[in-house]
Amino acid sequence: MANPRLGLHLYTVRDDLKADYRGTLIRAATIGYPAISGYGDFGGMTPAHFKTFASETGLVPVAGAIDFAAAIRDPAAALAPHAAVGAVAACVMWLDESHRKTAADVQRTAERFNEIGKAARKLGLVFQYHNHAFEFEAVEGRTIMDRLVEATDPALVGFQVDVGWLVRAGQDPAAWLRKLKGRVPTIHLKDTSSGASPAWVEIGNGVLDLAAVRAASVDAGVKWWLVEQDTCARPPMESAAISFRNASALLA
């Protein structure tokens, strides 16, 4: 299997986007990123206009976020903009506590994920759920993540594994990628420092075992590494450039 390709998750440069949406995308492409994810409201453009602009800029819009409540109400409507821009995936990025407080809540959430996944497949999209750390907390004796993985249809529901949050949750990112083989077309590549008060850092500047993640990504069929840094000590675009260089060196 081939190495993943790199994309920039635009949450990293969210303040830059607010100041100059189009210019920020152009700068991401200039760094060398071939793709983006988490493109929000398309910078006020229509999906068709955004698709054209991204293509002309040299960027592939890989994956976007969908609101879970909106997707429950009307999955097709929530997913349609992402199909229109040619995305690979659409992702639910967060679960409110009401959707995960009890085992019954998690089971109901899994069933809703399956329904969203059906709608996504009809539109040519992959539906993924993006983890943080709380999914590895136990609910009635089993973790939320284990329950979601087992109660969702692998043909309909994927997981956008965030390797940084896995590290912070005390989990092994490589092991989880292999466990979810075939269900992880896109992941979030994120690095963290260690210690009592860890900070998010550029890829390669923290404790993430990047070589192990690369090997597991190849084994699991990951197509896209989407670089994300929630908070940056440097200017965010500078951090994005450092992460690109460090990750690219491993993939070369």
C-alpha positions as CSV (number, residue, x, y, z in Angstrom):
1,M,0.0,0.0,0.0
2,A,1.1,3.6,-0.6
3,N,2.0,6.2,1.9
4,P,-0.7,8.7,2.9
5,R,-0.7,12.2,1.3
6,L,-0.7,15.3,3.4
7,G,-3.4,17.9,4.0
8,L,-3.8,20.8,6.3
9,H,-6.8,20.9,8.7
10,L,-7.8,24.5,8.6
11,Y,-8.7,24.7,12.2
12,T,-5.0,25.1,12.7
13,V,-5.1,28.5,10.9
14,R,-8.6,29.6,11.9
15,D,-7.6,33.1,12.8
16,D,-5.8,33.5,9.5
17,L,-9.0,32.4,7.8
18,K,-11.0,35.0,9.5
19,A,-8.7,37.7,8.3
20,D,-8.2,36.5,4.8
21,Y,-9.9,33.2,3.8
22,R,-8.7,32.9,0.2
23,G,-5.2,34.2,1.0
24,T,-4.8,31.6,3.7
25,L,-5.7,28.8,1.3
26,I,-3.2,30.1,-1.2
27,R,-0.5,30.2,1.5
28,A,-1.3,26.6,2.5
29,A,-0.8,25.6,-1.1
30,T,2.4,27.6,-1.3
31,I,3.8,25.7,1.7
32,G,3.2,22.5,-0.4
33,Y,0.0,21.1,1.0
34,P,-2.0,19.4,-1.7
35,A,-5.2,19.3,0.3
36,I,-7.3,20.9,3.0
37,S,-10.0,19.8,5.4
38,G,-12.3,21.6,7.8
39,Y,-13.1,24.4,5.4
40,G,-16.1,25.7,7.3
41,D,-18.5,27.9,5.5
42,F,-16.4,27.9,2.3
43,G,-15.3,31.5,3.0
44,G,-18.7,32.7,1.9
45,M,-18.4,31.1,-1.4
46,T,-21.0,28.7,-2.8
47,P,-19.9,25.0,-2.9
48,A,-19.5,25.2,-6.7
49,H,-17.4,28.4,-6.4
50,F,-15.3,27.0,-3.6
51,K,-14.6,23.8,-5.6
52,T,-13.4,25.9,-8.5
53,F,-11.2,28.2,-6.3
54,A,-9.7,25.2,-4.5
55,S,-8.9,23.5,-7.8
56,E,-7.3,26.6,-9.2
57,T,-5.3,27.0,-6.0
58,G,-4.1,23.4,-6.3
59,L,-5.9,22.1,-3.3
60,V,-8.2,19.1,-2.8
61,P,-11.0,19.6,-0.3
62,V,-10.6,16.2,1.4
63,A,-13.0,16.3,4.4
64,G,-15.4,18.6,6.0
65,A,-17.3,18.8,9.3
66,I,-21.0,18.2,9.7
67,D,-23.1,19.1,12.7
68,F,-24.5,16.0,14.3
69,A,-27.8,17.5,15.2
70,A,-28.3,18.8,11.7
71,A,-27.3,15.4,10.3
72,I,-29.8,13.6,12.5
73,R,-32.6,15.9,11.2
74,D,-31.7,15.6,7.5
75,P,-28.5,13.6,6.7
76,A,-28.6,14.3,2.9
77,A,-28.9,18.1,3.4
78,A,-26.0,18.1,5.9
79,L,-23.8,16.1,3.6
80,A,-24.7,17.6,0.2
81,P,-22.3,20.6,0.4
82,H,-19.4,18.2,0.9
83,A,-20.4,16.1,-2.0
84,A,-20.7,19.2,-4.1
85,V,-17.1,20.2,-3.5
86,G,-15.8,16.8,-4.3
87,A,-14.7,15.8,-0.8
88,V,-13.7,12.3,0.2
89,A,-15.3,12.4,3.6
90,A,-17.7,14.2,5.9
91,C,-17.1,14.0,9.6
92,V,-18.9,14.5,12.9
93,M,-16.2,16.1,15.1
94,W,-17.8,16.1,18.5
95,L,-20.5,14.4,20.6
96,D,-22.3,16.4,23.3
97,E,-22.6,14.5,26.6
98,S,-26.3,13.8,26.0
99,H,-25.2,11.5,23.1
100,R,-22.7,9.5,25.2
101,K,-23.7,9.6,28.9
102,T,-25.1,6.0,29.1
103,A,-24.6,2.8,27.2
104,A,-28.1,3.3,25.7
105,D,-27.1,6.8,24.5
106,V,-24.0,5.5,22.8
107,Q,-26.0,2.7,21.2
108,R,-28.5,5.3,19.9
109,T,-25.6,7.4,18.6
110,A,-24.2,4.4,16.7
111,E,-27.5,3.7,15.1
112,R,-27.7,7.4,14.0
113,F,-24.1,7.1,12.6
114,N,-25.3,4.1,10.5
115,E,-28.1,6.2,9.1
116,I,-25.8,9.1,8.3
117,G,-23.4,6.6,6.7
118,K,-26.1,5.3,4.4
119,A,-26.9,8.8,3.2
120,A,-23.2,9.5,2.7
121,R,-22.6,6.5,0.6
122,K,-25.5,7.5,-1.7
123,L,-23.7,10.8,-2.3
124,G,-20.3,9.2,-2.9
125,L,-18.9,10.2,0.5
126,V,-17.4,8.4,3.4
127,F,-18.8,9.2,6.8
128,Q,-16.3,9.4,9.7
129,Y,-16.5,10.1,13.4
130,H,-13.5,12.1,14.8
131,N,-12.3,11.2,18.3
132,H,-11.0,13.3,21.1
133,A,-10.0,11.8,24.5
134,F,-13.3,11.3,26.2
135,E,-14.2,8.3,23.9
136,F,-11.7,6.2,25.9
137,E,-13.6,6.8,29.2
138,A,-15.7,3.9,30.4
139,V,-19.5,4.1,30.3
140,E,-21.1,1.2,32.2
141,G,-17.9,-0.9,32.0
142,R,-16.8,-0.3,28.4
143,T,-15.3,2.6,26.6
144,I,-17.4,4.8,24.4
145,M,-14.9,4.1,21.5
146,D,-15.2,0.3,21.8
147,R,-19.0,0.6,21.9
148,L,-19.1,2.9,18.8
149,V,-16.7,0.7,16.8
150,E,-18.6,-2.5,17.5
151,A,-22.1,-1.0,17.1
152,T,-21.5,0.7,13.7
153,D,-21.5,-0.9,10.3
154,P,-17.9,-0.9,8.9
155,A,-19.3,-0.4,5.4
156,L,-21.1,2.8,6.5
157,V,-19.1,4.3,9.3
158,G,-15.4,5.2,9.4
159,F,-13.3,6.8,12.1
160,Q,-11.2,9.9,11.6
161,V,-8.6,8.9,14.2
162,D,-6.9,11.8,15.9
163,V,-3.5,10.4,16.9
164,G,-2.7,13.3,19.2
165,W,-5.8,12.8,21.3
166,L,-5.0,9.1,21.4
167,V,-1.6,9.8,22.9
168,R,-3.2,12.1,25.5
169,A,-5.7,9.4,26.3
170,G,-2.9,7.0,27.0
171,Q,-3.7,4.9,23.9
172,D,-1.5,3.5,21.1
173,P,-2.2,5.3,17.9
174,A,-0.6,2.6,15.7
175,A,-2.6,-0.2,17.4
176,W,-5.9,1.7,16.9
177,L,-5.1,2.4,13.2
178,R,-4.6,-1.3,12.6
179,K,-7.7,-2.2,14.6
180,L,-9.7,0.1,12.4
181,K,-8.1,-1.1,9.1
182,G,-10.3,-0.1,6.1
183,R,-12.3,2.4,8.2
184,V,-9.7,5.2,8.4
185,P,-9.4,6.9,4.9
186,T,-8.5,10.2,6.6
187,I,-6.9,10.8,10.0
188,H,-5.8,13.8,12.0
189,L,-2.0,14.0,12.4
190,K,-1.3,15.8,15.6
191,D,1.7,15.9,18.0
192,T,1.9,16.7,21.7
193,S,4.5,17.3,24.4
194,S,4.5,15.2,27.5
195,G,4.2,16.1,31.2
196,A,1.5,17.4,33.5
197,S,0.5,20.2,31.2
198,P,1.1,19.0,27.7
199,A,1.0,21.4,24.7
200,W,0.2,20.8,21.1
201,V,3.3,21.1,19.0
202,E,4.4,20.8,15.4
203,I,4.6,17.3,13.9
204,G,7.9,15.8,14.8
205,N,8.5,18.1,17.8
206,G,6.6,16.1,20.4
207,V,6.3,12.5,21.6
208,L,4.2,11.1,18.8
209,D,6.0,8.0,17.3
210,L,5.6,9.3,13.7
211,A,7.4,6.3,12.1
212,A,5.0,3.9,13.9
213,V,2.0,5.9,12.8
214,R,3.3,5.9,9.2
215,A,3.7,2.1,9.2
216,A,0.3,1.5,10.7
217,S,-1.3,4.1,8.3
218,V,0.0,2.1,5.4
219,D,-1.2,-1.2,6.9
220,A,-4.6,0.3,7.6
221,G,-5.2,1.9,4.2
222,V,-5.0,5.6,5.4
223,K,-5.1,7.9,2.3
224,W,-4.7,11.3,4.0
225,W,-2.8,12.6,6.9
226,L,-4.6,15.8,7.8
227,V,-2.2,18.0,9.9
228,E,-3.8,19.8,12.8
229,Q,-2.4,21.8,15.7
230,D,-5.1,23.1,18.0
231,T,-3.0,25.8,19.6
232,C,0.4,27.2,18.4
233,A,3.2,29.0,20.2
234,R,4.4,30.3,16.8
235,P,2.3,32.0,14.1
236,P,-0.1,29.2,13.0
237,M,1.0,29.2,9.4
238,E,4.7,28.9,10.5
239,S,3.7,25.9,12.6
240,A,1.8,24.4,9.6
241,A,4.9,24.8,7.5
242,I,7.2,23.1,10.1
243,S,4.7,20.2,10.3
244,F,4.6,19.9,6.6
245,R,8.4,19.7,6.3
246,N,8.7,17.1,9.1
247,A,5.9,14.9,7.9
248,S,7.0,15.1,4.3
249,A,10.5,14.0,5.2
250,L,9.2,10.8,6.6
251,L,6.9,10.1,3.6
252,A,9.6,10.9,1.0
